[in-house]
Amino acid sequence: MEFEIGKLFMYRVAMAMDEKRSPEWEAAMSKAYSTAFEQRLASVSLEILGPYGQLRHGSKLAKINGQATHSYLASKGYSLQAGTSEVLKNIMALRKLGLPAE
């Protein structure tokens, strides 16, 4: 369900671009939501796999080729790439909700 919601946010970005306008708040909302979803998904995958989820690629006991560990460790940096979540939330507050900058 959350994946589908993220897809709809991305479609909203594409729709704005099709309308020849800059998807300022749409892109910020999509990025902020998707980053949080990726982090939740990585955490849940480690919970499901238990101790095996902590094993890295190359370990003969690693489940799903060690991707759970890689996803979890990489997901922490996703919130910094292309703007922190706080900056993205400020963009949404200013450009969509019209809240004051101060």
C-alpha positions in Angstrom: 0.0 0.0 0.0 2.8 2.4 0.9 4.6 1.6 -2.3 1.5 2.5 -4.3 1.1 5.8 -2.5 4.8 6.6 -3.3 4.1 5.8 -7.0 1.1 8.2 -7.0 3.3 11.0 -5.6 5.8 10.4 -8.4 3.0 10.5 -10.9 2.0 13.8 -9.5 5.5 15.1 -10.3 5.2 13.8 -13.8 1.8 15.4 -14.2 3.2 18.8 -13.2 6.0 18.5 -15.7 3.5 17.5 -18.4 1.6 20.7 -17.6 4.9 22.6 -18.2 5.2 23.8 -14.7 7.9 23.2 -12.1 7.0 20.4 -9.7 8.4 22.3 -6.7 6.3 21.0 -3.8 5.3 17.8 -5.6 8.9 16.7 -5.9 9.6 17.7 -2.3 6.6 15.7 -1.1 7.5 12.7 -3.2 11.1 12.7 -2.1 10.3 13.1 1.6 7.7 10.3 1.5 9.8 7.9 -0.5 12.8 8.4 1.7 10.8 7.6 4.8 9.3 4.6 3.1 12.6 3.2 2.0 13.9 3.5 5.6 10.8 1.7 7.0 11.1 -1.0 4.4 14.8 -1.6 5.2 14.0 -1.8 8.9 11.1 -4.2 8.4 13.2 -6.5 6.2 15.8 -6.8 8.9 13.1 -7.6 11.5 11.6 -10.3 9.3 15.0 -11.9 8.5 16.1 -11.8 12.2 19.8 -12.4 12.8 20.3 -13.6 9.2 19.3 -10.2 7.9 22.5 -8.7 9.4 24.8 -10.9 7.3 26.4 -9.2 4.3 26.8 -10.3 0.8 29.2 -13.2 0.5 28.2 -15.0 3.7 26.9 -18.5 2.9 24.1 -18.0 5.5 23.0 -14.5 4.2 19.4 -14.4 3.1 18.4 -12.6 -0.1 22.1 -12.2 -1.0 22.8 -9.8 1.9 20.6 -7.1 0.4 18.7 -6.4 3.7 21.9 -5.2 5.4 22.9 -3.2 2.4 19.5 -1.5 2.1 19.4 -0.7 5.8 22.8 0.8 5.9 22.3 2.8 2.7 18.8 4.0 3.7 20.2 6.3 6.4 22.0 8.3 3.7 18.8 8.6 1.5 17.5 11.4 3.8 20.5 13.5 3.0 20.6 13.0 -0.8 18.9 15.7 -2.8 17.9 17.6 0.4 17.3 16.7 3.9 13.7 15.8 5.0 13.6 19.0 7.0 14.4 21.2 4.0 11.9 19.3 1.9 9.2 19.9 4.5 10.0 23.6 4.5 9.6 23.7 0.7 6.2 22.1 1.1 5.2 24.5 3.8 6.2 27.6 1.9 5.2 26.7 -1.7 2.1 24.5 -1.2 0.6 25.7 2.1 1.8 29.3 1.8 3.1 29.4 5.4 5.5 32.3 6.2 9.2 31.7 6.0 9.8 32.9 9.5 
